[in-house]
Amino acid sequence: MGKSVIRRISATPGPVPEIDTRERLTMLIDVTTCIGCKACEVACQEWNGLSPETTVNFGTYQTAPDMTPNLWNLIKFNEVEEDGRFQWLMRKDMCMHCQEPGCLLACPAPGAIVQYTNGIVDFKQENCIGCQYCVTGCPFNIPKFEAKSEKVFKCTMCVDRVEAGLGPACVKACPTGCLKFGRYEDMKEYGDHRAGQLKADGFANAGVYDPQGVGGTNVIYVLHHEDKPTLYGGLPKNPQLPAALTFWKGPLKIVGNVLMVGSVFTALLHYMRHGPARVEEKPEETVEKEIRRYSMYERLLHWSSALTFLYLMISGLALWSPRLAWLSYAVGGGELMRAWHPWVGVAFVATTLLMVVTWFKDLLFTPNDRVWLAKMRKYIAHEEEGLPPAGRFNAGQKGFYWAESLFGLLLLLSGIPLWFPASFSAELRQLSIVAHSSSAVLAILGLIVHAYMGTLGVPGSFKAMAEGKVSRAWARAHHRAWYDEVAGPEKK
C-alpha cells in the first residue's frame, strides 16, 4: 500500500490537494456478521501497546461504557425491539476517519493531527497541547483525553501496518469476515451488494452508512436498518461538521483579522494626519510643580492588567491563526501556553475588576460625558478646547474601561467550558469557542486604540501611568475639570 502521503495538517496554512480516489482506503464493517467476539479489541490493544482497561460489570457483555485513551475500538452491544421483534445489534465503534475531519478543523496545534491522501486521520501526540478542541469538533465523539499525559488519543487505522501492506490489526484478527479493508470503491461495491442480500432477506431498509455531512467516511457500515443508525449504539443519523466551528474558522476569522489589522492602520493614519496631541508648557510650570495622577497601587493594578492581557493576546493569537502559531514559543510553548492561559485569564479579569472598583466614582458617566461623546470628533482632531471639561477620565476612557471589564467577564464565562470540557456538552463548547474568540477580538481592538492614545496619540499619558505624575499643562489641556479640582486649593 506504500508510504502514506500527507494531504493536510492541523493548524497549518496552505492549499489542500485533491485526493486521488484510487489511493483512498476504507474499512468496511458488516454488523450483520459480527458475533461480538472482541478479537478486534484485543488485536488493537496488542499491536498499539495499549495498557489494559479495568472493567466492571454494568449489565452487558460490552467491555466498557465508552472508548477510553487506552481503548481505541469497542464492540457495542445494543438490545433493540423493532416491529415487535427483539434484535441484538452489535457494532464496532472506532474513529470514522472522515474525509472532512471535524477534529482537524478544530485543532489549533500545528502538526497535532494529520490526514493522509489515503484517507487515514492520525494523531501526533508529540505535537498535541491537550486543549481538547478536537473532542469538541468530532461529531462522533471519538477522541479521548488522558488526564495523566494531557494528550488526546484515538484509532490510527494502524497506519504503520497499512504502510507496510499488512492492513489494520483488527481486520486481520476478525474471524467472521465482518471487517474488510481495501480501496473505497471496492468496499462500497461490496457493501451495496451485501445490503441487497439483506433486503432480499426481509430487511427493507438495509444499506451502507457513509454520511456525506462530513464528506464521507473511510469507515463504512453495512446496517440492517440504515435509516435508523442510532439503534446501533448512538451512531448519528446525519453527522455534520459543527456549524459553530465552521463559522469560527471561516467568516469570524476573516472579519476578526480585518478588524485587528485595520485598527492598527487606522491608528497609523490618524497619527500621520493629526500627529500627537501637544500641549503648551508655561515656563513657570516646572517639574517640581507636577501633579500626582496615579498612586503606586493604581499603577500596579493597571500594569498587572496590561501585562496579563498582553500574555493572553499573544497566546490567544497563537491559537487563533495558523500563521501566528510561532507566537506560542514566546509564551512558553504550546502545552505550557495552554496550561497557563486560563489562569492568566483569571488574573486579568481580577485586576481589571479591581481597577473598576478603585476608580468606580471616576468612571461613572455624567451629563457632560454625553456632550463629550457627541463632539468626540473634536477630540480625535486634537481640538479639545471645544469639548466640555473632562474629569479624571474622559468619556472615551470611561467607555474603554467598562467595555474591557465586560469583555473580560465574557472571556471568563466562555472560557470555563473550554477549560473544563468534560463538564459541558459539545454544543456549549462549540458556542463557547465562538463567543470566546469574538470577545477576544473586540478586547484587542479596544487595547489597540487605548495603547495608541496612551503613547503616540497623547504624549504624557504613558509617563503618567509609569511615574504617576503629569504636568500642569497636560492636566489642564486634557482633564480640565480634574485639574481645577486638584489644583484649585493650590491656586487659592
N, C-alpha and C positions, 0 to 999 in steps of 0.2 A: 504494500500500500504506500510505502515510501515516506520520506520526511514530510512532516506537517508544515505547510506554508502559512505564515501569519496573514490573516485578512485585515484585522483591525485590533487595536489595543486600547484598553480603557484610558480615558483622560489624555489622549494623545491626538493632536490635531492632524489633519491631512485627509485627502480623499479616500473613500472606501472602495477598493477594487471590486469589480463584478466577480461573482463566484462562478466557476466553471461547474455546471451541474454534473459533469462526468466525474468530478472529484468528490461530490457530496456523498458522505457515508451516513448510513442510518441504521438504527436498531429497531427492529420490529418486535413487538410483544403481543403475542396471541393469547389473550387472557383466557380464552375458551379451552386451552390445553394446559394451563398452569395447574399443577397439583399441590402447590404450596409446600414443596419440599425444602425450600430455603437454601438449596445448593448455591444459588447465585449470591445470596448474602454471605455465605461462608467464603466463597471464592473471592469476592470483593475484599473482605477483611484480610484474607491471607495475602493476596497479591499486593495490596496497598500498605501492608504492615500496620493495619489499624488495631488498636487495642480493643479487647472485647468489652461489651457493654454489660453492666449489671442489670439484670432483668427481674421483673416482678410479675406475678400473675394478676392480670387485670380483666380476666373473664374472656379471653380469646386466645387463639393459637398465635396471634401476631406477636412478633419478637418484642416490639416496643410501641408505645402510642404514636411516635413520630420518629423521623430520622434525627440523627444527632451528628455532632462533628466527627464521631468515630463510626457512624453507621450511615453509609452513603447510598444504600439502596435497601428497600424494605418491602417485603410482601405484605400487602394489606388484605385482611380477611373481612369481608363485608357480608353480613347476613341481611338479605333483602326479600321482601314479599312483593311480588309483582304479578298482577292479574290473578290473585288467589293462589299463586304458586311460589313456594319457598325456593330461593336461589342463594347459593353460596358463591359470591363473586370475589375472586382473588385478582389482585393487580400488583405488579412490580412497580413501586414508586421510586423515582430517581430524577435526576436533572434531565430536563427535556431538550437541552442543547438547542435553544431557539435560534432561528435564523436572524431575528431581531431581538437580541437578549436584553431584557429589562435590567438585569444585573450590570451588564457592561455599560448601558446607557447611564445608570445612576452613579457608577463608581467614579470618585474624584481622584483616585490614586493612580498615577501613571504606571502602567505595566502590571497592575494587580490582576487584571482579567484579560485574557487573550482569546480571540476567536480565530480559528484556522479556516482555510479555504475549504477544508473537508467538512466543515460544519461543527466540529467539536469546540466547545467553550471550556476553557481551562482556567483555574485559579492559580495564581503565583503567590503563595503565602509570604515569600520574602519581600514582596512589594506591598502587601496588604497593610493598611494602617488601622484596621479594626473599627472603622466608622459605621459599618453595617448598612450603608446606603444600598448595597447590593441586595440585602434582605428585603429592604423596602421596595426595591424596583422589580422583584421577581413576582409575577402573577401566580406562580405555582407554589410559593412559599417553600422553596427548596434550600437555599444556602443556610448553614447553621453556624452560629458564632460560638467559639470556645473561649470561655472567660479566662482560663489559665494562660493561654498563649496570646489572647486578644487577636485571634485570626478567624477568618471565615473559611469553611470547608464545604465541598460538595463533590459529587461524582465527576471524574475527569474523562469518562468513557475510555479509561485505560489507554490514554493517548500514547504512552510509551510502547505498549503492546501493539497498538494499531500501526505505529511507525515501523515496527519490526515485522508486520504482516501476520500477527498472531490473532488479532481480534480481541475484543473485551473479554476479561476473565469470566464474567458472569455468563456470557454466551457459550463459552467452551464448557462450562460446568453444567448447563441445563440438560437434564436427562430426557426431556419430552419433546424437544424441538420447539418449545414455546418461544424461545428467543432466537432471532436470526439477525445477521449483520451483513451489510453489503451496500452496494450503490442504491441511492434513494429510489431511482426509477424501478429497480428490481424489487425492492422491498414494498413499494407502493403497489406494484402489479400483483405481487403475491398476496398482499393484504386485501386488495379488491377481489381477488379470486377466492380467498378464504371467506370473505364477507358474503359472497354469492352462495357459497356452500351453506353457510349459516341461514341465509334467507330460505334456501330450499328446505332446510330442516325445521322451519317454522318461526325463526327469529326475523320478523319482517323488517325491523329497524336496525339490523346489523350493519356495521360499516367500519371504516377506518377513521380513527381520531387523529387528525393532523390540523390543528387550529391555525387559521390564517391570520388571526389578530396579532400574532407575534411573528408573522412572515412564514409560518410553517415551522415544524419542529423536526429535529433529527432523531427523535424517539417517537415512534408512532404506535398506536394500539389498534388491534382488532377487537371490537367490542360487540357483545350480543345486542346491546341497547346503545347504539351510537348517539341516539337522540337524547339520552339521559346519562351522560358521563358522570354526573355527580353520584350515581349509585355506586360507583367504583371508588369508594374512599375519598369523595370530595373532589374528583377531577373536574376542574372548571369547564362549564359548557362553552363559553366563548371568551377565553382569556385575551386580554388586551394589554398593550404597553400602558402603564399608568398615565392618564392624561395630565396629571399634575407634573410629573417628571418630564414629559414631552414638552410641556409649556415652559418648565424651568430651563431645560437645555436649549430651547429654541427661542421663542419671542421674548421671554423675560431676560435672557442673557444678552440678546441683541440690544434691546431697549436699555438695559442697565449699563452696558458698555458705552453706548452712545451718550447717555446722560453723564456718566462719570468723566469720560474723555471730553465731552462738550463743556462741562463745568470748568475744567482746567483751562481750556482755550478761551472760555468766556472771561475768566479771571485775567488771563494774559492780555486779551483785547481791551479790557477795562483799564488795565494799567497803562497800556500803550496810548489809549485815548485820553484818560483823565489824570494819569500819574498818581502819586501819593497825595493824601490829604495833609498839606503842610499848614503849620500854624506859625504866626509871627511871635517870636520871643522878645519881650521887652528887656532892655539892659538891666533894669533893677530886679528882674525875677531870676535870681541866681539859683544855683544848685542847692544852696543851703536852705532856700525857701520852698523846696519841693513839697508836694502834698502826698501824704500816705494814702494809697488807694486800696491796697490789699494787705491783710495781715499774713503772717507766716502760715498760720493754719489754713487760710483761704487759698494761698498759693500751693500748699502741699496737696490740698484736695483737688485743685484744678489740674496740677501736673500728674497726679495719680490717675485721674480720669482720662487725661490726654494720652498718657503712655499705655494704659491698659487698652484704650481704644485703638491705638496705633498697632499693638500686637494683634488685636482681633481683626483689624483691617488687613494686615499682611497675611495672617494665617487664613482668613476668610477668602481673600482673593486667590490664594494658592489652591483652595478647594473649588473656587468659583469657575476658574477658566484654565484649561489645559496649558495655554500659553504662559500662564503665570505660575505654573507648578513649581518653578525654580525658587519662588519666594519661600517655600517651606523650609529650605536649608538655612534661611536667615533667622528662623524661629525654632530651631532645634530638630528639624527633620519631620517627616510625615507622621510617625507614630507618636512622638513626643508632642508635636503640634496638636494632634487630635486629642491627646490626653489633657493638655493644658488649656486648650481653647475654652471649654465651658467654665473652668474655674476662673480664668481671667475675665470671662464674661460676667460672672457673678461680682467680681471685684469692680468692674466698670460700672455696672448698674448701681452698686452700693455707693461708690464715690460720687456718681452723678446725682443720685437722690440726696446725698448729704449736702452737695452744693446747693441744690434747690431749697433744702430745709434751711441752710445757713443764710441764703440770700432771699428767703421767701418774700419778705416785705418789699425788698428792692425789685423783685421780679413780677410783682402784681401790676397789671395794666391799669393805666389811668386815662381819663378823658383826653389828656394831651397826647397820649400814645396813639389814639385813633387818628388824631390830626397828623401826627408824625408819619404814620403808615400811609395816609392819603397823599402825603407830599414826599414819599420816600425817594422819588426821582431826584430831588434836590440833594439828598444825602449821597446818592450814587454819583452825582456830578460834583461832589465836594462843595455844595452851596448850603452849608448848614446854617448860615445866618438867616435863611428863610424858613427854618423849622422851629417848632416850639422847643424851648429849652428842655434838654433831657436830664433825667435824674442820674442816679449812679449807673444805671443801664438804660440804653435807649430801647425803643420798641423792637428793633431788629434783634438786639442781643437777647431781650426777654423771649421773643419768639423762638430763637435758636435754642435756648436752654430748656424751654418747655417741650419743644419738638424732640430734642435729643433724649430727654427723660422719657417721653412717650415711646420713642423708638427703642430705647434701652429696655423698657418693660416688655415691648413686643418681641424683642430679640430673646429675652429671657424666657418668656412664656412659650414661644415657638421652638426654642432650643431644648426645652425639657424633654419632649417626646424623642428628639434626636439624641439626647444624652442617655436616656433610658429606654431604648426602643422596645425592649421585651415587655414593657409595661403598657404599651399603647398599640392600637390597631395599625395595620399597614396604611389604611386610608388617612388616618390622622397624621401619621408620619409623613406621608406624601404632601399633604396640605401644609404641614409644618415647614417642610423644605422650601416651599414657595413663599410662605409668609416670612420665614427667616431671611431668605435672600432678598426679598423686596424691602424689608425693614432695613437690612444692612446697606443696600444701595442708597436709600433715602438718607440714612445716617451719614454715609460717606459724602454724599452731596452737601449736606449741612456742614460737615467738617471742612471740606474744601473751601467753601465760602468763608467760614469762620477763620480758618488758618490764613487765608489771603488777607482778609480785613485786619487780622491781628498782627500782620507782619508788613507786607509791601503796601497794602491799601491804606492803613492808618499807622504811620510811624509813631512809635512811642507806646503802642499797646503791648507789644512783646516785652518791652522794658518794664512796663507796669506790673506784668504778671511774673517777671523774673526777679525784679528788685523790690517791688511793692510800692514804688513811688512814681509820680508823674509831675511834669512841670505845671506851673500855674496856667501858662498859656494853653497847654494841651487840655487841661481840665475845663478852662473857660470856653474853649472852642468846641469841644465835643460833648461836654456834660455840664452845661451852664447852671442848671438848677442844682445839681450836686455841688458844683464849685461854690455857688452862693451859700449853700448850706454849711459846708465845712470851712470855707474861708471867711464867712461873714463875721464870726467873732473876732478873728484876727484883724480884719479891716476896721471894725469898730474900735 
